């Protein structure tokens, strides 16, 4: 019983830690330089 509990708690801990791991983020990524879409909002009657 104790071995089963230990095994399950280790698996749950690993899943939790892997879920909280950071992904590779590029903070200085190149900004988009292409054309931008524009919209207009008109008054409704």
MMTF fields as JSON, N, C-alpha, C and O atoms, coordinates in Angstrom:
{
  "mmtfVersion": "1.0.0",
  "mmtfProducer": "UNKNOWN",
  "numBonds": 179,
  "numAtoms": 180,
  "numGroups": 45,
  "numChains": 1,
  "numModels": 1,
  "chainsPerModel": [1],
  "groupsPerChain": [45],
  "chainIdList": ["A"],
  "bondAtomList": [4, 2, 8, 6, 12, 10, 16, 14, 20, 18, 24, 22, 28, 26, 32, 30, 36, 34, 40, 38, 44, 42, 48, 46, 52, 50, 56, 54, 60, 58, 64, 62, 68, 66, 72, 70, 76, 74, 80, 78, 84, 82, 88, 86, 92, 90, 96, 94, 100, 98, 104, 102, 108, 106, 112, 110, 116, 114, 120, 118, 124, 122, 128, 126, 132, 130, 136, 134, 140, 138, 144, 142, 148, 146, 152, 150, 156, 154, 160, 158, 164, 162, 168, 166, 172, 170, 176, 174],
  "bondOrderList": [1, 1, 1, 1, 1, 1, 1, 1, 1, 1, 1, 1, 1, 1, 1, 1, 1, 1, 1, 1, 1, 1, 1, 1, 1, 1, 1, 1, 1, 1, 1, 1, 1, 1, 1, 1, 1, 1, 1, 1, 1, 1, 1, 1],
  "groupList": [{"groupName": "UNK", "atomNameList": ["N", "CA", "C", "O"], "elementList": ["N", "C", "C", "O"], "formalChargeList": [0, 0, 0, 0], "bondAtomList": [1, 0, 2, 1, 3, 2], "bondOrderList": [1, 1, 2], "singleLetterCode": "X", "chemCompType": "L-PEPTIDE LINKING"}],
  "groupTypeList": [0, 0, 0, 0, 0, 0, 0, 0, 0, 0, 0, 0, 0, 0, 0, 0, 0, 0, 0, 0, 0, 0, 0, 0, 0, 0, 0, 0, 0, 0, 0, 0, 0, 0, 0, 0, 0, 0, 0, 0, 0, 0, 0, 0, 0],
  "groupIdList": [1, 2, 3, 4, 5, 6, 7, 8, 9, 10, 11, 12, 13, 14, 15, 16, 17, 18, 19, 20, 21, 22, 23, 24, 25, 26, 27, 28, 29, 30, 31, 32, 33, 34, 35, 36, 37, 38, 39, 40, 41, 42, 43, 44, 45],
  "secStructList": [7, 2, 2, 2, 2, 2, 2, 2, 2, 2, 2, 2, 2, 2, 2, 2, 2, 2, 2, 6, 7, 7, 7, 7, 7, 7, 6, 6, 7, 7, 7, 7, 7, 1, 7, 7, 7, 7, 7, 7, 7, 7, 7, 7, 7],
  "xCoordList": [0.826, 0.0, 0.87, 0.586, 1.923, 2.797, 3.57, 3.79, 3.985, 4.702, 3.81, 4.259, 2.544, 1.606, 1.389, 1.361, 1.236, 1.047, 2.281, 2.146, 3.458, 4.7, 4.84, 5.21, 4.547, 4.641, 3.651, 4.006, 2.431, 1.425, 1.783, 1.582, 2.305, 2.652, 3.842, 3.904, 4.78, 5.908, 5.426, 5.868, 4.537, 4.003, 3.229, 3.387, 2.407, 1.631, 2.555, 2.321, 3.596, 4.555, 5.277, 5.459, 5.694, 6.38, 5.473, 5.904, 4.226, 3.275, 3.076, 3.027, 2.961, 2.781, 4.005, 3.866, 5.188, 6.407, 6.615, 7.046, 6.317, 6.451, 5.423, 5.696, 4.26, 3.235, 3.601, 3.141, 4.418, 4.822, 6.123, 6.566, 6.736, 8.009, 7.812, 6.79, 8.797, 8.724, 9.08, 9.915, 8.428, 8.774, 9.782, 9.97, 10.416, 11.393, 10.66, 9.924, 10.869, 10.212, 11.291, 12.316, 11.036, 11.988, 11.466, 10.596, 11.981, 11.45, 11.766, 11.06, 12.812, 13.183, 12.915, 13.736, 11.774, 11.408, 11.2, 10.821, 11.451, 11.285, 9.81, 8.957, 9.518, 8.129, 7.648, 8.436, 6.342, 5.719, 5.813, 5.453, 6.295, 6.481, 5.609, 5.788, 4.684, 3.836, 2.65, 2.543, 1.753, 0.578, -0.375, -0.501, -1.029, -1.956, -3.387, -3.666, -4.274, -5.686, -6.311, -6.003, -7.188, -7.866, -9.373, -9.852, -10.097, -11.561, -12.149, -11.487, -13.394, -14.112, -15.408, -16.049, -15.785, -17.029, -17.913, -17.527, -19.126, -20.058, -21.197, -21.479, -21.833, -23.003, -24.146, -24.356, -24.888, -26.054, -27.318, -27.377, -28.328, -29.604, -30.593, -31.725],
  "yCoordList": [-1.191, 0.0, 1.255, 2.215, 1.242, 2.408, 2.609, 3.746, 1.511, 1.623, 2.222, 3.04, 1.809, 2.322, 3.816, 4.582, 4.231, 5.647, 6.456, 7.545, 5.952, 6.639, 6.782, 7.846, 5.72, 5.74, 6.744, 7.507, 6.749, 7.688, 9.122, 10.011, 9.368, 10.738, 11.246, 12.431, 10.366, 10.772, 11.102, 12.089, 10.298, 10.545, 11.856, 12.642, 12.1, 13.346, 14.545, 15.578, 14.423, 15.518, 15.816, 16.981, 14.774, 14.985, 15.646, 16.538, 15.213, 15.819, 17.291, 18.135, 17.597, 18.987, 19.825, 20.931, 19.317, 20.075, 20.273, 21.345, 19.268, 19.418, 20.402, 21.106, 20.45, 21.399, 22.833, 23.753, 23.035, 24.382, 24.818, 25.947, 23.963, 24.293, 25.407, 25.469, 26.274, 27.375, 26.885, 25.999, 27.484, 27.195, 28.236, 29.259, 27.982, 28.938, 30.134, 30.011, 31.283, 32.507, 33.456, 33.659, 34.035, 34.999, 36.401, 36.901, 37.04, 38.358, 39.437, 40.443, 39.244, 40.245, 39.735, 39.906, 39.117, 38.576, 39.724, 40.829, 39.449, 40.461, 40.815, 39.931, 42.103, 42.545, 42.393, 42.445, 42.206, 42.055, 43.371, 44.422, 43.321, 44.535, 44.572, 45.451, 43.656, 43.592, 44.536, 45.328, 44.445, 45.315, 44.97, 43.814, 45.999, 45.794, 45.951, 46.804, 45.139, 45.257, 46.37, 46.546, 47.117, 48.215, 48.021, 47.559, 48.376, 48.286, 49.61, 50.405, 49.848, 51.059, 50.633, 49.67, 51.365, 51.083, 52.303, 53.419, 52.075, 53.186, 53.125, 52.081, 54.266, 54.313, 53.52, 53.539, 52.817, 52.066, 52.845, 53.539, 52.719, 53.41, 52.444, 52.824],
  "zCoordList": [0.0, 0.0, 0.0, -0.716, 0.801, 0.895, -0.408, -0.825, -1.057, -2.325, -3.407, -4.21, -3.421, -4.421, -4.212, -5.176, -2.958, -2.646, -3.042, -3.601, -2.767, -3.11, -4.624, -5.121, -5.342, -6.806, -7.396, -8.295, -6.907, -7.415, -7.085, -7.912, -5.904, -5.524, -6.342, -6.669, -6.672, -7.511, -8.918, -9.505, -9.459, -10.805, -10.838, -11.773, -9.847, -9.792, -9.658, -10.285, -8.853, -8.682, -9.987, -10.341, -10.708, -11.98, -13.007, -13.737, -13.064, -14.003, -13.663, -14.557, -12.39, -11.958, -12.309, -12.831, -12.032, -12.31, -13.808, -14.232, -14.607, -16.054, -16.608, -17.58, -16.001, -16.432, -16.115, -16.79, -15.104, -14.7, -15.36, -15.15, -16.141, -16.773, -17.798, -18.482, -17.889, -18.842, -20.231, -20.41, -21.198, -22.581, -23.04, -22.381, -24.149, -24.662, -25.247, -26.227, -24.638, -25.089, -25.588, -24.937, -26.761, -27.298, -26.989, -27.701, -25.941, -25.579, -26.603, -26.677, -27.39, -28.374, -29.786, -30.687, -29.961, -31.275, -32.256, -31.869, -33.509, -34.539, -34.684, -34.771, -34.709, -34.83, -36.265, -37.209, -36.412, -37.723, -38.482, -37.95, -39.726, -40.519, -41.765, -42.609, -41.901, -43.087, -42.997, -42.061, -43.986, -43.986, -42.83, -42.424, -42.326, -41.213, -41.714, -42.556, -41.204, -41.557, -40.748, -39.57, -41.384, -40.711, -40.863, -41.898, -39.832, -39.886, -39.455, -38.787, -39.836, -39.432, -38.775, -39.195, -37.734, -37.018, -37.189, -36.842, -37.737, -37.984, -36.967, -36.379, -36.781, -35.88, -36.483, -37.696, -35.626, -36.055, -35.708, -34.693, -36.569, -36.304, -35.71, -35.414]
}
